[in-house]
Amino acid sequence: MADVDIDVRAALLGIDWSQVSLDSVQLPPGNDFGIESDDEAVYHDDQLEFDTGFGNIIVVDNLPVVPKSKFEKLEGVVKKIYNQLGVIKEKGLWMPVDPDTNSTLGYCFIEFNTPQEAQNAKEKTHGYKLDKAHIFAVNMFDDFDRLMNVKEEWEAPQTKPYTPGENLQQWLTDEKARDQLVIRSGPDTEVLWNDARQKTPEPVHKRSYWTESYVHWSPLGTYLVTLHKQGAAVWGGADTFTRLMRYQHNMVKLVDFSPGEKYLVTYHSQEPSNPRDASKVEIKVFDVRTGRMMRDFKGSADEFSIGGPGGVAGASWPVFRWAGGKDDKYFAKLSKNTISVYETETFSLIDKKSMKVDNVVDICWSPTDSILSLFVPEQGGGNQPAKVALVQIPSKVELRQKNLFSVSDCKMYWQSSGEYLAVKVDRYTKTKKSTYSGFELFRIKERDIPIEVLELDNKNDKIIAFAWEPKGHRFAVIHGDQPRPDVSFYSMKTAQNTGRVSKLTTLKAKQANALFWSPTGKYIILAGLKGFNGQLEFFNVDELETMATAEHFMATDIEWDPTGRYVATAVTSVHEMENGFTIWSFNGTMLYRILKDHFFQLAWRPRPPSFLTAEQEQEILKDLNKYKKRFEEEDQDVSLLLSEQDREKRKALKEDWHKWVMQWKSLYEEEKLARQDLLGGEISDVEEEQYEDDVECEDVIDVTEEIVQES
C-alpha cells in the first residue's frame, strides 16, 4: 500500500486537525481493541502452549566411561542414534567429564529443538542396548527437578469426576442413514446432511474463516482437519465439531493422513531469498490422538520432488506413500536412486538403510497389503530395459518383475482390493516418431503372480482415462481421438474365461474424458468435463446399458458419496458463473441444485469399512425384498409430508394475503371522512356514472379462395 501523508488525507476529507483532540478517542478495551481475529474461533481460550523450563532436554545414562582420546568417537555414536529421532541444537550435546580422571561420567545431556522431539527420543531409546554392558536409561531433565521436590508427607491425589468424551462416530447412527458433506464458499465452511428425500441439504455446522486454505476429511471420516498460520487442527463430533487436537507447524500448506488415521503428515515450504536456490521444505509426522510429533524431515524441494503428480514449490505430494491397510505400519519416500521405507514403531528406516534402485521414478503401494510396486525406465540408451517390480515389505524380497522394451512412459493403477495391478505402458514405434499404448495386468493373489498383456483393438488409439471398478474385477478405458473417443469395458474374469481378461463391450463416439465408478461398483459415470461442458452419462455395467444422460454445464468436479447412492457434480470458482453443486441419484435423476457464490470445495465425509463380510452383504442383497416394503412406506410418508408441507405453505400464503388486503381495507375506511372533508363534503367513493356506446365491429368469419378458370 502506498504511503499517504496524513495531513493531505485530512485535507481531502475536510478534517481540521486543530479541532480534533486525539485524547478524546476511546478505543475498545483489550489488546485487540475489540477486533476479533479470523483465527479467534480456533485459538480463543487455548493458545499454543510453550514449555518455559527444560522440556526439550533429555538425560542419557549408562553410557560407556571413556578417556579423553575416545571422547569424540563416543559423541559421534550418540549423535548418530539421536539425530534420527529429532534435531539436536547446535552445541546441544554435553557429556560431563571427571576433572580428576579426564574420563566421561557415563551420562550426557541432549537438547532438542522441541519438547516433542525430546519426549519421542526418550520413549524410543529408553532401554536401547548399545552393547551387552551398556543399556540406556533415558529421562526428561524436568523429571529430576520434579522428583527432587516430592513432599515428605503423602497426599491422596484428587479424583476428578468422569466426563465421557463425545462419540466421534455418532454421525454414522443417523436414523435416515444420510451422509454428510463439507462445502466451502467465500469465507464460509459448512457441513451438511444430504437429505435426498427432502430434496434439500440440512445444515449441521457452519463457521466463517474456519480455515485459511482448505479442509480435509480423514480417510475413515472421523476427523475434519483445518489449516492455519500456527498449524493444523482436527475437529470432530456429532454436530458441534469441537476441536480435538492441534499440531504446531507454522505456515502449513498441505496435510495428509495415514490410511488408518493414526498419523497426520504436514508440509511447509519456504521460498529462498536467492531465486537460484531451491525452496526449503519441512515435513512433520504427528500422532493424531496425542498431537505428539513423531519425526520431522527437512531439506530442499529437490529432495522431495521425484515421482508423484506434483505439489507446491516443486515438491511432489504426497511426499510419503503409506502402505495399504489400517495398521499404518510402513510409509515410503522416493528419492534419487533410492526408496526409503520407514516403520512407524520407531520411525526409522527398515534395517536402518534405504533400498538402492538406480533411476527409479515411481512407487505405488498395494491398497491392502505391504507390497510396493516400482517402475524403472530404460537405461543406457535402451540397452537396459525398463522394468516394473513388486517388492514385499519388510523383507524387501522381489515377488515379481517384468522387463519392458521401447518404453516412453508408464503408469501403475492398483485395484482397490489389491487383487490386480494394471500397468499402462506407452511404447515407441520402430521409427521412434510416435507411440502406442497397452496394458500389463498382474494377478496379485494368484500363484506366481501371472501377467497378461492387453492391447486395444486399435493399438494406436490414445488412452485418455483408465479406472478400476471398486471392489470388483472390471475396468474401463477411454481411448481414441477427441472430440468423440470410445469407451471400452473389460473383465478380469468372466463365466467363460475365469483366468483371462475379456472385453465386455465398446461404446462408440462418446463425449467423455473422465471415468467415475460408484464406490460399490456396478455403476459408472462417463463424464465430459472441461472442453465437453459437463456432459454426463450414467451407465449400468452389469446390464451394459445407459440409464440416463444429463448435463451440468461447466462442471469441474464429480464425486460419489461413500455409499454409491448419490453423486455430486460441482462448478467451482474457476468459472465465474453458475458456482454451486448438484446432487443426483445413482441412476441419473437430478434431486436438487444449490448455487453458491465463490464456491471452492466439496467433499463427502468418508465412511469406515463395513464390519460385514462380502458373503453377508450378498445375503442382504438377496433378501432386499424383505426390507423393500418398509423403505417404500417410509418414502410414501416423506412424500405425504412434503405434500402436506406444500399445502401448509400455500395456506399460510393465502392467510398472509387476506391479512394484507384487510389491513388496507381498514385503512381505507379510516381515511374516508378525511377524504370527504378535503373534497368539500362530497363523497368521493360513489362510482361515476357509466356511459355505454354502441360500437360496430366487423369480424372476418371465413376466407375461401377459389380459382376461376377462364372459359
Wavefront OBJ file of the C-alpha trace (Angstrom):
o trace
v 0.000 0.000 0.000
v 1.450 3.404 -0.953
v 2.394 5.825 1.826
v -0.157 8.637 2.246
v 0.580 11.944 4.015
v -1.915 12.124 6.865
v -2.282 15.920 6.600
v -3.057 15.665 2.878
v -5.560 12.913 3.594
v -7.218 15.013 6.310
v -7.488 17.998 3.949
v -9.161 15.846 1.291
v -11.730 14.671 3.858
v -12.307 18.209 5.158
v -10.920 17.499 8.647
v -9.351 20.314 10.658
v -6.697 18.751 12.881
v -6.658 21.796 15.155
v -10.252 20.972 16.170
v -9.576 17.291 16.862
v -8.441 16.032 20.282
v -6.801 12.609 19.973
v -7.160 12.116 23.728
v -10.931 12.081 23.257
v -10.770 8.994 21.032
v -11.934 5.991 23.068
v -10.742 2.569 21.844
v -12.420 -0.664 22.971
v -10.630 -2.366 25.875
v -8.144 -5.192 25.292
v -5.040 -5.659 23.178
v -7.131 -6.420 20.093
v -9.242 -3.219 20.514
v -12.402 -5.264 20.065
v -11.429 -6.539 16.600
v -11.721 -10.323 16.613
v -9.119 -12.247 14.640
v -10.148 -14.683 11.924
v -8.447 -17.390 13.974
v -10.204 -16.406 17.199
v -12.714 -19.231 16.832
v -9.874 -21.692 16.515
v -7.485 -20.315 19.122
v -9.727 -18.442 21.531
v -9.060 -19.502 25.097
v -6.470 -22.164 24.462
v -3.445 -20.580 22.818
v -0.446 -22.693 21.870
v 1.498 -23.562 24.980
v 5.261 -23.432 25.083
v 7.343 -25.009 27.829
v 9.265 -22.435 29.826
v 11.543 -24.974 31.544
v 13.855 -27.597 30.134
v 11.277 -29.793 28.479
v 13.418 -30.205 25.360
v 16.400 -31.739 27.224
v 16.917 -35.432 27.997
v 19.481 -37.171 30.199
v 21.010 -40.357 28.783
v 22.555 -42.590 31.460
v 24.589 -45.834 31.321
v 26.934 -44.611 28.614
v 30.450 -46.094 28.427
v 33.057 -44.342 30.574
v 35.844 -43.439 28.138
v 39.091 -41.417 28.301
v 39.541 -38.119 26.515
v 41.099 -39.814 23.458
v 37.828 -41.678 22.735
v 35.524 -38.806 23.611
v 34.810 -37.723 20.005
v 34.116 -41.302 18.915
v 31.530 -41.814 21.682
v 29.977 -38.421 20.947
v 29.652 -39.366 17.268
v 27.900 -42.648 18.150
v 25.401 -40.864 20.416
v 24.692 -38.184 17.793
v 24.139 -40.815 15.100
v 21.487 -42.511 17.275
v 19.620 -39.366 18.294
v 19.845 -37.443 15.030
v 17.368 -39.991 13.629
v 14.783 -39.005 16.240
v 14.971 -35.226 16.149
v 17.083 -32.152 15.515
v 19.816 -31.646 18.113
v 20.564 -27.974 18.694
v 23.999 -26.590 17.920
v 26.222 -27.465 20.874
v 23.196 -29.307 22.227
v 25.131 -32.430 23.328
v 27.058 -32.097 26.596
v 28.966 -35.004 28.111
v 30.345 -34.156 31.593
v 33.971 -35.157 32.342
v 35.538 -36.126 35.679
v 38.204 -33.435 36.335
v 40.389 -35.892 38.241
v 40.494 -38.698 35.669
v 39.625 -36.755 32.472
v 37.149 -39.554 31.680
v 33.444 -39.227 30.980
v 30.985 -39.792 33.827
v 28.765 -42.244 31.938
v 25.893 -39.878 31.099
v 25.128 -36.915 28.839
v 22.595 -34.148 28.242
v 20.970 -33.703 24.816
v 18.978 -30.588 23.881
v 16.475 -30.891 21.014
v 14.624 -28.175 19.111
v 11.231 -29.031 20.608
v 9.849 -30.839 23.681
v 8.024 -33.236 21.348
v 11.320 -34.373 19.822
v 12.832 -34.827 23.274
v 9.841 -36.846 24.502
v 9.972 -39.007 21.388
v 13.720 -39.620 21.819
v 13.185 -40.640 25.444
v 10.442 -43.137 24.568
v 12.297 -44.624 21.604
v 15.710 -45.084 23.285
v 14.929 -45.868 26.919
v 16.248 -49.420 27.229
v 18.282 -49.146 23.987
v 21.050 -51.754 24.014
v 24.324 -50.191 22.906
v 26.168 -53.388 23.839
v 25.834 -56.077 26.486
v 27.201 -53.872 29.256
v 25.529 -50.595 28.338
v 21.728 -50.292 28.178
v 20.473 -46.714 28.024
v 18.405 -45.254 30.847
v 16.791 -42.089 29.459
v 14.841 -39.477 31.422
v 13.499 -35.990 30.849
v 15.602 -33.309 32.530
v 12.481 -31.753 34.078
v 11.695 -35.064 35.806
v 14.761 -34.688 38.049
v 13.558 -31.317 39.322
v 10.073 -32.718 39.908
v 11.338 -35.800 41.766
v 13.707 -33.759 43.946
v 10.756 -31.697 45.215
v 8.500 -34.565 46.277
v 6.848 -33.806 49.624
v 7.731 -35.982 52.589
v 4.097 -36.480 53.561
v 1.861 -38.444 51.221
v -1.152 -36.657 49.870
v -4.025 -38.525 48.272
v -4.483 -37.493 44.631
v -7.592 -35.526 43.818
v -10.145 -37.550 41.913
v -11.787 -35.771 39.020
v -15.344 -36.615 38.041
v -15.609 -38.721 34.921
v -16.711 -36.787 31.869
v -17.422 -39.018 28.890
v -15.931 -37.890 25.613
v -18.034 -37.211 22.557
v -18.785 -40.144 20.301
v -16.827 -39.328 17.147
v -18.778 -41.936 15.142
v -22.233 -40.728 16.158
v -22.906 -39.323 12.699
v -22.930 -42.931 11.420
v -26.035 -43.668 13.529
v -28.286 -41.219 11.679
v -31.797 -42.668 11.612
v -32.247 -41.707 7.964
v -28.878 -43.260 7.015
v -27.828 -39.974 5.441
v -24.310 -38.917 4.541
v -22.543 -35.665 5.297
v -20.576 -33.399 3.016
v -18.492 -30.294 3.579
v -18.562 -27.305 1.247
v -16.563 -24.081 1.137
v -17.777 -20.866 -0.450
v -16.340 -17.423 0.184
v -15.243 -17.260 3.833
v -17.771 -19.894 4.949
v -17.277 -23.603 5.605
v -20.455 -25.665 6.011
v -21.101 -29.278 6.981
v -24.423 -30.528 5.608
v -26.602 -33.628 5.659
v -27.529 -34.792 2.188
v -31.273 -35.184 2.699
v -32.218 -36.582 -0.703
v -35.772 -37.437 0.379
v -36.469 -33.852 1.322
v -34.526 -32.770 -1.795
v -32.527 -30.236 0.151
v -29.387 -30.244 2.334
v -29.861 -29.966 6.096
v -27.316 -27.744 7.892
v -25.145 -29.393 10.554
v -22.449 -26.840 11.314
v -21.349 -23.547 9.752
v -18.396 -21.333 10.545
v -16.753 -18.366 8.837
v -12.971 -18.229 8.452
v -12.696 -21.771 9.800
v -9.619 -22.470 7.668
v -7.100 -20.386 5.763
v -6.829 -22.598 2.686
v -8.881 -25.801 2.552
v -10.396 -28.550 4.707
v -9.704 -32.270 4.543
v -11.599 -35.313 5.870
v -9.605 -38.145 7.411
v -9.776 -41.453 5.446
v -12.348 -43.043 7.776
v -14.367 -39.854 8.277
v -13.547 -39.434 11.978
v -11.856 -36.034 11.729
v -12.046 -32.814 9.750
v -8.712 -31.000 9.529
v -8.323 -27.238 9.034
v -5.181 -25.246 8.207
v -3.984 -22.092 9.982
v -0.890 -19.914 10.261
v 0.048 -21.605 13.530
v -0.507 -25.148 12.261
v -3.257 -27.679 11.657
v -6.247 -28.605 13.841
v -8.637 -31.565 13.795
v -12.327 -31.376 14.667
v -14.982 -33.995 15.283
v -18.269 -34.898 16.898
v -21.915 -35.275 16.042
v -22.824 -31.704 15.141
v -20.759 -29.354 17.311
v -17.396 -30.098 15.664
v -15.299 -29.326 18.713
v -11.544 -29.028 18.350
v -9.866 -32.267 19.383
v -6.172 -31.541 18.819
v -3.731 -29.050 17.298
v -0.442 -29.660 15.533
v 2.133 -26.879 15.607
v 3.640 -26.261 12.177
v 3.898 -22.614 11.193
v 2.513 -21.690 7.757
v 1.436 -25.258 6.989
v 0.322 -25.645 3.366
v -0.656 -29.306 2.913
v -1.761 -32.219 5.094
v -2.192 -35.946 4.570
v -3.453 -38.779 6.803
v -2.227 -42.328 7.072
v -4.917 -44.829 5.906
v -5.823 -45.842 9.469
v -5.932 -42.210 10.746
v -3.136 -42.816 13.252
v -0.755 -40.225 11.824
v -1.006 -36.791 10.228
v 1.654 -35.502 7.830
v 2.044 -31.714 7.489
v 4.022 -29.833 4.851
v 5.581 -26.375 4.702
v 7.900 -24.847 2.127
v 9.794 -21.575 2.265
v 10.922 -19.669 -0.786
v 14.660 -18.846 -0.778
v 15.981 -15.293 -0.721
v 18.150 -16.146 -3.739
v 15.982 -17.220 -6.724
v 18.720 -19.607 -7.848
v 18.444 -21.644 -4.659
v 15.863 -24.386 -4.141
v 12.934 -23.932 -1.769
v 13.332 -25.244 1.770
v 10.872 -27.938 2.776
v 9.868 -29.117 6.257
v 7.597 -32.123 6.788
v 6.337 -33.290 10.177
v 4.608 -36.522 11.162
v 2.259 -36.261 14.175
v 0.386 -38.793 16.252
v -3.222 -37.770 15.587
v -4.649 -38.541 19.038
v -1.849 -37.193 21.243
v -0.616 -34.397 18.985
v 2.974 -35.505 19.580
v 5.395 -35.021 16.719
v 6.912 -38.401 15.879
v 9.515 -37.210 13.386
v 10.326 -34.360 11.055
v 12.111 -34.223 7.705
v 13.936 -31.183 6.308
v 15.702 -30.452 3.063
v 15.478 -28.728 -0.289
v 12.427 -29.138 -2.512
v 14.564 -31.098 -4.987
v 14.901 -33.899 -2.431
v 11.105 -34.293 -2.291
v 10.230 -33.754 -5.957
v 10.814 -37.191 -7.513
v 7.703 -39.050 -8.669
v 4.086 -38.126 -7.991
v 1.766 -35.644 -9.687
v 3.437 -32.545 -8.252
v 2.555 -30.284 -5.341
v 3.755 -26.864 -4.282
v 7.179 -25.297 -4.689
v 8.246 -28.169 -6.918
v 7.795 -30.900 -4.302
v 5.607 -33.900 -5.126
v 2.591 -34.518 -2.911
v 2.040 -36.671 -1.049
v 5.752 -36.983 -0.321
v 5.210 -40.093 1.807
v 3.259 -43.037 0.373
v 1.553 -45.149 3.057
v 1.277 -48.916 2.883
v -2.250 -50.270 2.494
v -4.495 -51.358 5.351
v -5.401 -49.857 8.719
v -2.194 -50.836 10.511
v -0.208 -47.794 9.299
v 2.986 -49.786 9.780
v 5.049 -48.519 6.852
v 5.497 -45.468 4.677
v 7.944 -44.826 1.850
v 9.712 -41.818 0.355
v 11.131 -41.750 -3.152
v 14.483 -40.050 -3.671
v 17.088 -40.089 -6.413
v 18.083 -43.738 -6.967
v 16.679 -44.528 -3.518
v 13.480 -45.838 -1.914
v 13.385 -45.168 1.831
v 10.860 -47.312 3.716
v 10.160 -46.384 7.355
v 8.356 -48.382 10.024
v 6.183 -46.453 12.470
v 7.181 -48.355 15.611
v 10.440 -46.384 15.808
v 10.006 -44.084 12.787
v 13.345 -45.250 11.469
v 14.405 -46.967 8.255
v 13.732 -50.688 7.928
v 17.043 -52.468 8.551
v 18.475 -48.968 9.096
v 19.124 -48.494 5.382
v 17.311 -47.466 2.221
v 16.780 -49.556 -0.897
v 19.136 -48.597 -3.732
v 17.318 -48.760 -7.085
v 19.084 -46.960 -9.928
v 16.925 -44.491 -11.852
v 13.642 -45.419 -10.085
v 10.991 -42.788 -10.903
v 7.723 -44.005 -9.342
v 6.451 -46.184 -6.497
v 2.938 -47.271 -5.533
v 1.635 -49.332 -2.574
v -0.995 -52.032 -2.738
v -4.183 -50.665 -1.096
v -4.472 -53.730 1.168
v -1.029 -55.319 1.592
v 2.561 -54.312 2.290
v 3.548 -54.771 -1.344
v 5.356 -51.965 -3.144
v 5.310 -51.662 -6.926
v 8.041 -49.647 -8.622
v 8.903 -48.501 -12.120
v 12.410 -48.078 -13.540
v 12.690 -46.619 -17.076
v 15.161 -47.753 -19.718
v 18.820 -47.001 -19.142
v 21.966 -46.965 -21.234
v 20.242 -45.731 -24.360
v 17.875 -48.702 -24.413
v 20.495 -51.378 -23.735
v 18.994 -51.963 -20.294
v 15.195 -52.445 -20.474
v 12.637 -50.735 -18.310
v 11.036 -52.802 -15.574
v 8.101 -52.985 -13.203
v 8.772 -54.904 -9.980
v 6.768 -55.957 -6.915
v 8.636 -55.890 -3.594
v 7.417 -57.409 -0.314
v 7.899 -55.226 2.775
v 9.577 -55.529 5.283
v 11.554 -58.456 3.836
v 12.388 -56.432 0.662
v 12.032 -59.649 -1.337
v 11.174 -59.150 -5.006
v 7.957 -61.065 -5.700
v 7.693 -60.438 -9.438
v 9.419 -58.483 -12.174
v 8.545 -57.663 -15.781
v 11.034 -56.198 -18.275
v 9.593 -53.720 -20.770
v 11.168 -52.550 -24.033
v 10.942 -49.308 -26.067
v 9.059 -47.605 -23.243
v 8.322 -43.874 -23.336
v 6.122 -43.714 -20.230
v 4.463 -45.954 -17.649
v 1.671 -45.535 -15.074
v 0.581 -48.003 -12.377
v -3.045 -48.494 -11.228
v -3.890 -50.726 -8.236
v -7.379 -52.188 -7.922
v -8.981 -51.194 -4.584
v -8.963 -54.744 -3.161
v -5.300 -55.264 -4.065
v -6.123 -58.216 -6.332
v -4.896 -56.680 -9.577
v -2.299 -54.205 -10.785
v -2.654 -52.598 -14.207
v 0.436 -51.049 -15.756
v -0.270 -48.753 -18.705
v 2.777 -48.798 -20.954
v 3.382 -46.270 -23.723
v 5.872 -47.686 -26.260
v 7.738 -46.196 -29.179
v 7.073 -47.491 -32.659
v 10.031 -48.783 -34.670
v 10.557 -45.360 -36.222
v 10.540 -43.703 -32.738
v 8.316 -40.967 -34.240
v 5.129 -41.998 -32.463
v 3.894 -44.134 -29.569
v 1.199 -46.705 -28.916
v -0.259 -47.975 -25.638
v -1.084 -51.271 -23.983
v -1.517 -52.822 -20.544
v 0.408 -55.333 -18.418
v -2.094 -56.885 -15.985
v -0.738 -58.519 -12.794
v -2.933 -61.023 -10.895
v -1.530 -60.417 -7.420
v -3.464 -63.055 -5.451
v -2.778 -65.956 -7.825
v 0.164 -68.314 -7.678
v 3.423 -66.883 -9.069
v 1.555 -63.652 -9.955
v 0.782 -64.311 -13.642
v 0.895 -61.364 -16.071
v -1.339 -60.779 -19.076
v -0.716 -58.405 -21.965
v -3.715 -56.424 -23.232
v -3.727 -54.390 -26.415
v -6.664 -52.374 -27.670
v -8.355 -53.350 -30.919
v -6.645 -50.344 -32.440
v -3.369 -50.178 -30.569
v -2.664 -46.715 -31.983
v -5.592 -45.268 -30.014
v -4.574 -42.713 -27.428
v -5.619 -43.746 -23.897
v -7.402 -40.795 -22.301
v -8.538 -42.340 -18.984
v -8.404 -45.639 -17.061
v -10.284 -46.717 -13.920
v -10.753 -49.965 -11.974
v -14.164 -50.940 -10.653
v -14.040 -50.638 -6.827
v -14.474 -53.995 -5.091
v -14.788 -55.648 -8.498
v -12.894 -57.247 -11.344
v -13.779 -54.901 -14.212
v -12.129 -51.785 -15.584
v -12.989 -49.073 -18.087
v -10.812 -47.321 -20.656
v -11.475 -44.165 -22.675
v -9.464 -44.356 -25.872
v -9.341 -42.802 -29.302
v -9.249 -39.287 -30.667
v -11.144 -36.265 -29.440
v -13.819 -34.997 -29.595
v -15.664 -38.341 -29.583
v -13.493 -41.159 -28.219
v -14.647 -44.709 -27.490
v -15.205 -46.275 -24.046
v -14.384 -49.971 -23.560
v -15.140 -52.224 -20.597
v -13.068 -55.276 -19.690
v -13.315 -58.031 -17.072
v -10.504 -59.947 -15.401
v -12.796 -62.964 -15.037
v -15.957 -63.985 -16.833
v -18.060 -67.130 -16.776
v -16.299 -68.337 -19.912
v -12.744 -67.241 -19.013
v -12.123 -67.080 -15.261
v -8.380 -66.629 -15.681
v -8.149 -64.340 -18.704
v -9.052 -60.746 -19.399
v -12.048 -60.343 -21.719
v -13.642 -57.350 -23.391
v -17.284 -56.811 -22.431
v -18.269 -54.044 -24.835
v -17.138 -50.862 -26.563
v -19.294 -47.732 -26.613
v -18.600 -45.726 -29.745
v -18.178 -41.943 -30.049
v -18.857 -40.723 -26.504
v -18.448 -37.173 -25.233
v -16.326 -38.284 -22.299
v -12.831 -37.678 -20.955
v -13.166 -38.889 -17.347
v -14.458 -42.005 -15.550
v -16.149 -42.085 -12.145
v -17.078 -45.521 -10.740
v -19.567 -45.852 -7.923
v -17.754 -46.849 -4.684
v -19.726 -50.106 -4.672
v -19.078 -50.843 -8.349
v -21.682 -51.749 -10.995
v -22.452 -48.134 -11.970
v -20.165 -45.614 -13.658
v -20.424 -42.043 -14.900
v -18.878 -41.268 -18.270
v -18.141 -37.579 -17.858
v -17.154 -34.885 -20.306
v -15.509 -32.165 -18.252
v -13.680 -29.007 -19.289
v -13.990 -28.832 -23.081
v -17.125 -31.038 -23.076
v -19.023 -28.613 -20.787
v -20.262 -31.138 -18.242
v -21.779 -33.969 -20.283
v -22.875 -36.883 -18.040
v -23.849 -40.439 -18.930
v -24.974 -42.774 -16.139
v -24.121 -46.328 -17.229
v -25.051 -49.733 -15.723
v -22.108 -52.056 -16.356
v -23.989 -55.180 -15.213
v -26.644 -54.647 -17.874
v -24.344 -52.779 -20.291
v -26.957 -50.109 -20.798
v -27.280 -46.359 -20.332
v -29.604 -45.372 -17.508
v -29.658 -41.620 -18.181
v -27.843 -38.777 -19.889
v -27.656 -35.306 -18.442
v -25.613 -32.131 -18.390
v -24.184 -29.943 -15.668
v -22.908 -27.008 -17.673
v -19.250 -26.117 -16.928
v -18.957 -28.839 -14.244
v -15.423 -29.057 -12.843
v -15.739 -31.803 -10.214
v -17.645 -35.058 -9.742
v -17.682 -37.045 -6.508
v -19.748 -40.053 -5.404
v -20.986 -40.313 -1.848
v -19.364 -43.212 0.088
v -22.451 -45.455 -0.241
v -22.782 -45.116 -4.023
v -26.398 -43.927 -3.729
v -25.823 -40.320 -4.717
v -23.294 -38.317 -6.674
v -22.418 -34.622 -6.598
v -21.346 -32.511 -9.557
v -19.920 -29.070 -8.902
v -18.864 -25.874 -10.646
v -16.086 -24.240 -8.649
v -14.886 -20.659 -8.826
v -12.532 -21.364 -11.720
v -15.658 -20.311 -13.627
v -17.296 -17.003 -12.803
v -20.881 -18.186 -13.328
v -23.141 -20.971 -12.055
v -20.988 -21.694 -8.992
v -22.506 -24.390 -6.784
v -23.319 -28.078 -6.778
v -25.999 -30.522 -7.894
v -26.978 -33.813 -6.229
v -28.028 -36.723 -8.454
v -29.260 -40.228 -7.717
v -27.086 -43.141 -8.833
v -29.263 -43.628 -11.929
v -29.048 -40.026 -13.125
v -32.127 -38.362 -11.612
v -31.388 -34.790 -10.575
v -32.562 -34.305 -6.972
v -31.635 -30.711 -6.146
v -29.248 -27.904 -7.012
v -27.607 -25.359 -4.683
v -25.980 -22.184 -6.030
v -23.138 -20.616 -4.019
v -21.045 -17.592 -4.949
v -17.276 -18.129 -4.848
v -17.684 -21.871 -4.429
v -14.314 -23.560 -3.768
v -14.638 -27.080 -2.440
v -16.978 -30.033 -1.935
v -16.041 -33.289 -0.201
v -18.208 -36.149 1.069
v -17.456 -37.446 4.536
v -15.894 -40.927 4.122
v -17.372 -43.938 5.876
v -15.257 -46.614 7.593
v -15.380 -50.102 6.039
v -18.353 -52.263 6.944
v -17.929 -54.976 9.557
v -19.979 -57.295 7.363
v -18.214 -59.866 5.231
v -18.712 -59.970 1.463
v -20.920 -63.042 1.921
v -23.121 -61.266 4.468
v -23.517 -58.282 2.154
v -24.583 -60.611 -0.658
v -27.185 -62.211 1.628
v -28.648 -58.802 2.405
v -28.887 -58.010 -1.307
v -30.664 -61.301 -1.927
v -33.189 -60.597 0.846
v -33.665 -56.952 -0.089
v -37.359 -57.518 -0.813
v -37.881 -58.097 2.929
v -36.793 -54.522 3.619
v -38.233 -53.035 0.445
v -41.784 -52.678 1.816
v -40.588 -50.751 4.873
v -38.451 -48.441 2.740
v -41.359 -47.804 0.365
v -43.626 -46.948 3.306
v -41.028 -44.501 4.608
v -40.703 -42.926 1.156
v -44.502 -42.628 0.930
v -44.608 -40.971 4.350
v -41.969 -38.486 3.193
v -43.963 -37.770 0.013
v -47.135 -37.188 2.043
v -45.199 -34.976 4.412
v -43.832 -32.929 1.521
v -47.348 -32.605 0.072
v -48.700 -31.559 3.463
v -45.880 -29.034 3.783
v -46.778 -27.603 0.361
v -50.440 -27.319 1.396
v -49.497 -25.618 4.660
v -47.226 -23.252 2.761
v -49.986 -22.315 0.311
v -52.452 -21.886 3.187
v -50.036 -19.604 5.016
v -49.510 -17.509 1.873
v -53.285 -17.191 1.397
v -53.742 -16.106 5.006
v -50.963 -13.520 4.652
v -52.625 -12.156 1.502
v -56.013 -11.939 3.225
v -54.456 -10.102 6.198
v -52.756 -7.657 3.863
v -55.986 -6.944 1.950
v -57.978 -6.472 5.176
v -55.292 -4.156 6.519
v -55.601 -1.840 3.541
v -59.426 -2.029 3.566
v -59.423 -0.999 7.211
v -57.074 1.894 6.459
v -59.278 2.930 3.543
v -62.369 3.094 5.806
v -60.467 5.041 8.467
v -59.488 7.743 5.955
v -62.983 8.035 4.393
v -64.068 11.098 6.463
v -60.744 12.805 5.871
v -61.172 12.467 2.129
v -64.742 13.831 2.341
v -63.517 16.936 4.191
v -60.803 17.525 1.609
v -63.417 17.363 -1.170
v -65.705 19.968 0.449
v -68.212 17.467 1.763
v -68.583 15.498 -1.421
v -68.397 11.758 -1.202
v -65.529 10.515 -3.348
v -66.375 6.849 -3.043
v -69.504 6.998 -5.273
v -68.857 5.338 -8.579
v -69.024 7.636 -11.535
v -71.912 7.197 -13.937
v -71.091 4.730 -16.608
v -71.789 5.546 -20.232
v -72.177 2.869 -22.812
v -71.528 3.458 -26.512
v -72.576 1.129 -29.225
v -69.607 0.239 -31.350
v -69.948 -1.661 -34.551
v -67.251 -4.225 -35.246
v -66.708 -6.293 -38.318
v -65.180 -9.716 -37.858
v -63.896 -11.894 -40.658
v -65.590 -15.233 -40.200
v -64.046 -17.189 -43.021
v -61.999 -16.726 -46.189
v -62.330 -19.074 -49.113
v -60.071 -18.909 -52.107
v -61.432 -20.201 -55.412
v -59.690 -20.480 -58.727
v -61.930 -19.476 -61.595
v -60.948 -20.973 -64.870
v -61.344 -18.885 -67.956
v -63.783 -20.245 -70.471
l 1 2 3 4 5 6 7 8 9 10 11 12 13 14 15 16 17 18 19 20 21 22 23 24 25 26 27 28 29 30 31 32 33 34 35 36 37 38 39 40 41 42 43 44 45 46 47 48 49 50 51 52 53 54 55 56 57 58 59 60 61 62 63 64 65 66 67 68 69 70 71 72 73 74 75 76 77 78 79 80 81 82 83 84 85 86 87 88 89 90 91 92 93 94 95 96 97 98 99 100 101 102 103 104 105 106 107 108 109 110 111 112 113 114 115 116 117 118 119 120 121 122 123 124 125 126 127 128 129 130 131 132 133 134 135 136 137 138 139 140 141 142 143 144 145 146 147 148 149 150 151 152 153 154 155 156 157 158 159 160 161 162 163 164 165 166 167 168 169 170 171 172 173 174 175 176 177 178 179 180 181 182 183 184 185 186 187 188 189 190 191 192 193 194 195 196 197 198 199 200 201 202 203 204 205 206 207 208 209 210 211 212 213 214 215 216 217 218 219 220 221 222 223 224 225 226 227 228 229 230 231 232 233 234 235 236 237 238 239 240 241 242 243 244 245 246 247 248 249 250 251 252 253 254 255 256 257 258 259 260 261 262 263 264 265 266 267 268 269 270 271 272 273 274 275 276 277 278 279 280 281 282 283 284 285 286 287 288 289 290 291 292 293 294 295 296 297 298 299 300 301 302 303 304 305 306 307 308 309 310 311 312 313 314 315 316 317 318 319 320 321 322 323 324 325 326 327 328 329 330 331 332 333 334 335 336 337 338 339 340 341 342 343 344 345 346 347 348 349 350 351 352 353 354 355 356 357 358 359 360 361 362 363 364 365 366 367 368 369 370 371 372 373 374 375 376 377 378 379 380 381 382 383 384 385 386 387 388 389 390 391 392 393 394 395 396 397 398 399 400 401 402 403 404 405 406 407 408 409 410 411 412 413 414 415 416 417 418 419 420 421 422 423 424 425 426 427 428 429 430 431 432 433 434 435 436 437 438 439 440 441 442 443 444 445 446 447 448 449 450 451 452 453 454 455 456 457 458 459 460 461 462 463 464 465 466 467 468 469 470 471 472 473 474 475 476 477 478 479 480 481 482 483 484 485 486 487 488 489 490 491 492 493 494 495 496 497 498 499 500 501 502 503 504 505 506 507 508 509 510 511 512 513 514 515 516 517 518 519 520 521 522 523 524 525 526 527 528 529 530 531 532 533 534 535 536 537 538 539 540 541 542 543 544 545 546 547 548 549 550 551 552 553 554 555 556 557 558 559 560 561 562 563 564 565 566 567 568 569 570 571 572 573 574 575 576 577 578 579 580 581 582 583 584 585 586 587 588 589 590 591 592 593 594 595 596 597 598 599 600 601 602 603 604 605 606 607 608 609 610 611 612 613 614 615 616 617 618 619 620 621 622 623 624 625 626 627 628 629 630 631 632 633 634 635 636 637 638 639 640 641 642 643 644 645 646 647 648 649 650 651 652 653 654 655 656 657 658 659 660 661 662 663 664 665 666 667 668 669 670 671 672 673 674 675 676 677 678 679 680 681 682 683 684 685 686 687 688 689 690 691 692 693 694 695 696 697 698 699 700 701 702 703 704 705 706 707 708 709 710 711
